[in-house]
């Protein structure tokens, strides 16, 4: 058997095995695998968040920690009503 035919048969077999495994998962569980962090309820229950969400929250917190309005709490300030 030629080497390219062997490689073709092995790759076809691996692809077939993957398709069968995904089909069995769908048939047994009744739904597709949910690998997205934002929509997976089990990951959210454990407190796992994605890196983009963490970065956005850190940027929001850094913006709210400015010292423009020291007399008002950071969560409530708009800094358009500052008196100083």
JONORWO-V812593 format. One record per backbone hydrogen bond with DSSP energy under -0.5 kcal/mol. CO is the residue of the C=O (numbers start at 0). NH is the residue of the N-H. If there is no record, write none. Layout:
CO;NH
CO;NH
//
This chain:
1;5
2;6
3;7
4;8
5;9
6;10
7;11
8;12
9;13
10;14
11;15
12;16
13;17
14;18
15;19
16;20
17;21
18;22
19;23
20;24
21;25
22;26
23;27
24;28
25;29
32;34
35;39
38;40
39;43
40;44
41;45
42;47
43;46
49;53
50;54
51;55
52;56
53;57
54;58
55;59
56;60
57;61
58;62
59;63
60;64
62;65
68;71
72;75
72;76
//
